[in-house]
């Protein structure tokens, strides 16, 4: 079977098959680059106008998907917390049942055939269903103590079952949202591929220059450098790296120095140009050890343009840095 001619393969789609985040990074860059380039290249005005709405839709669907994921995680935590809170109640019910039916008696074994293990050592579904089974085992027992225990068991099962339904609903929302993100990813990065074709057709003589500007080739490539080290002389600024970030990307920063008294630090910025400091500062001192931050702490104005990590040394000694992304 003949393979597809590799020149017609959409590398933007291929590179993002397993990563919505990477798709958004590529789109952030391309959208911002088109917005700037179309101001001095009229040919790109209609290209930006057709791409920008697709980019906005992708970002919106991605953010909704992330929010749904957070909701699902919260719902899962909630049901686990409720199950943990039910354990003391179970102990109380058991003690009250024993005031009516001695532990080990046929009726007690009928009510708790496997002890407490179904309530604490099984899947969430089975743990919740164990409360329903306990209620059914008590059944129509007319003893006032047993009637009171059954009422409490029924109330707890209703609470847990309702919380579980909410969790399942959250999972469904996340799944649906992921389908919307996937559709937006395909639509947006197909258009980005078409934009590459437009550049080939209209900027033949300076194709390398225009594609370097418009497409985030660093993120597109599979293997990227993730560890960066360097030295910043006293009272100087150093360009550390160029990388497309999103708000939840983590960076691990460390600063060291020989002969420093202990209060020295580097100030890092995520700027929109080389050596730019137009973001919120993040200071890392030589006593901080390895400091893990998220890119959101830089509070950049635009994730598509703020790609230049810069270190500023206002200390009186030379300092070294280590950055992992």
N, C-alpha and C positions, 0 to 999 in steps of 0.2 A: 504494500500500500504506500503510495507516494505521500511524503510529508508536505505540509503547507509551506510554501515559500516563505522563509523567515523574514523577508523584507516586508511582508504584509501583515505580520503578527503585531497586534497592539500590545506593546510592552508596558504601557500604562495600566492596562487591565491585568496583564499577566503578573506584574509585580505587586499588585494589591489584592490578589484573590483571597488571601488569608488575613488581610489587615485593613479594616476600615480606617484605622488611624493613619496608616500610610497614605491611603487615598485622600484623606482630608489634608494631610501635609502637602501632598503634590498639588492639590487644588488651591490651597491657600497661597502657595508660592505663585502658581500660574496666574491666578486671578489678580494678585497684587502687581505682578510684573506686567500683565496686559494693561492694567489701569494706568500705570506709569508710562509705558511705551506708547500707548495710543495718543498721548498728549503731544507727541512730536512725530508720530508716524501715522498719517491719516488712514493708510491701508488697514491698520489694526483696529480702527474704531468699530466697524461692524463685527469684527471678531470678538472684541471685548463685550459688546452689547449682547451677543448671542450666548457668550460663555457665562457671564456674570450671574444671570438668574439660575442657571444650572448649579453653579457653585453655591449660591445661597441656599438652594434646596438641599444640596448634599450636607452642608453644615447643619442646617435645621434638623434633618432626619437623623444625622449622627448624634446631635445633642439630645434629641428625644430618646434615641436608643440607649445612650449612656444613662439618662435619667431613669429610664425603665429598669435598667440593670441595677441602679442604686436602690430603687424601690423594691425590687425583688429581693435583694440582699437584706434590706431592712425587714421585709416580711418574714424571711427565713429566720432572722435573728429573733423576731417577735415570737414565732411559734416555738422555737427552742427555749426561749425564756419562759413561756407559759408552761411548757412541759416540765421544766425544772421546778417551777413554783408549785406544780401539782404533786410533787413527791412528798412534802410534809403532809398534804391533805390525804394522800394515800395511806401514810402511816397512821394518821388519825382514824381513818375509816376502818383500817384493819383492827386497831385496838378496840373500837366500838363494836365491831362484829364479834370479837372474841368475848365481849360481855354477854353475848347471846348464845354463841356457838363456840365451844372450846376449840383452840387451835389443834388441828389433827383430826377433828371429828368429821364424819362424812359430809355434813352440811357445810362446814368451813371449807373443806377441800373442794366442794362443788362451787363455792364462791371464788376461792383463790386456788384454782387447780395447779397453777405454775408459780405460785407466790407472787412476788412483785416484778419478776424479770420481764414480763411482756410490757410493763409500763416504763421501763428504764433502759432496756438493752435490746432494742429492735429499731426498725426503720420508723420514721415519723408517722407514716400511714398506720403501721401496725400498733404503735404506741397509742395513737389516738383511738383506734378501734378497740383497744383493750378496755377503755373506759365504757364503751358501748356494751362490750361483752360482760363486764362486771355488772352493769345495770340489768342486763337480761338474766344473769345468774341469780341476782337477788329476786328478780321477778315480782310476783304479787305477795311476797312475804308480808304478813299482816302485823308483825312485831313492830311497835312504834319506833324502836331504835333503827331497825332495818329500813323502815319507810323513810326515816329522816336521812339515812345514809344514801339510799337510792336517789332521793331528790337532789342531794348535793352532787352525786356522781353524774346524774343527767344534766345538771347545770354546767358542770365542768366539761362534759363531752360536747354540749352545744357550743360553749365558748371556743374550745379547741377546734372543733369541726368548722366553725365559721372562720376562724383565723386561717385555717388550712385552705379553705376555699379562696380566701383573699390572696394567699400566696400563689396558688395555682393560677388565679387570674392574672397576677403580676407576671408570672412566667409567660403566659399567653401574650400579654402586651409586649414583652421583650421580644418574643419570637416574631410577632407581627411587625414590630418596629425594625427588627433586623432585616426583614424582607424589603421594607421601604428603603433602608439604607443601601441594600444591595442594588436595588433598582436605580437609585440615585447615583451610586458609584459607577455602574455600567454606563448610564446616560452621560454623566459628567466626564469620565475619562475617555469615553468614545469621542466626545467633542474635543477633548485635549489632543487626542490622536489626529483628529481632523485638522486641528490648528497646526500641528506639525506638518501635515501635508500642505496646508496653505503656505507655510513658510518656505517649504521646498519649492513651491510653484512661483512664489512672488519675491523671494529674497535669495535667489540662486547664487549670486555673486558674493554675498556675505552671510551664507547660511550658518556657518559655525558661530559667528558673532551673535546673530539674532537668537539662535536656539540656546546659546549659553545664557542669554538674558531671560528668555521666556520660560524655560523648563528647568525644574529642580533635578538635575541629573545626578546629584549626589545622593538624594533620597531614593531616586529611581533604581540606582545600582543595588545589587543584593548585599554586597559586603562593604561596610563602612568602618572607618576607624572609630573606636569607642574610648580609647585611653589617650590622654594628652598630658604632657608635662612640659615645663619650661621655667625660665627665670625672668623675673622682672626687676631691673635695677632700681635703686632708690629714686623716688620722684619721677618715675616714668610710667608709660602706658604700654601694654602689650596686647596684641591680638592673639587670642587663645585658640578659637576655632570658629568655623562657619557651619551651621547646622539648622535645619528646619525643625522647630519644636511645636508641641501643643501644650496646653496648660498643665496636664497631669504627667508630663515627662519628668523623670527624675534625673538629677545631676548629683554626683558625689564629689565634693570639693575638699581639698586639703592644702594647707599652706605651711611651709617650713622655712626656717632661716637659721643661718649660723651666726652666733654672736648677738642675736636679737634678745632684748631684755624680757620679752614675754607678752608685751602688749601690742605688738606689731600686727598689722593685718593688710590683706588685699581687699579691694572693693571690686566686685564683679558687676558688669552691666550686660544686658542683652540689647544691643543697639541695632539701628536700622542701616548702619554702614560701618565700614572698618574703623575701629577705634572710637565709635560713637558711644556716648554715655546717656542716651535719651531713653532710659528706662528706670524703674526703681532700683536702687542699689542693694546688693547683698554683700555684707562684710563677712570675711572669714579670717579669724585670727590664728596665730601659730599654736595657740593653746586649745583650739576647738577640736583637734583631731580631724577625722573624716566627718564632714557635715553633709547630710543628705537633704536636698531641697527639691521642690518642684519648680518647673519653669514659671508657673503662675506667680511666684514671688517677685519676678521681675516686672510684672504688670505691664507688658508691652502694649503698644497701641495697635499693632497689627502682626499677627503670627506669620503672615506671608513675607513681611519685610524685615522684621526684627529677628535676624539670624546670626548676628555677629557677637560672640561672647568676648568681652574685653575685660582685662584685669588692670586696675589702677593701683600703683604703689605710692602712697603718700608717706610711707615710713622713711626713716633715716638709714635703713639698711636694705641690702638686696634680699629678696624673698623668692622662694621657689613655689610652684603650684603643681597640683595633680588634679586632673578633671576626668571623671568617667561619666559617660552618657549611655 
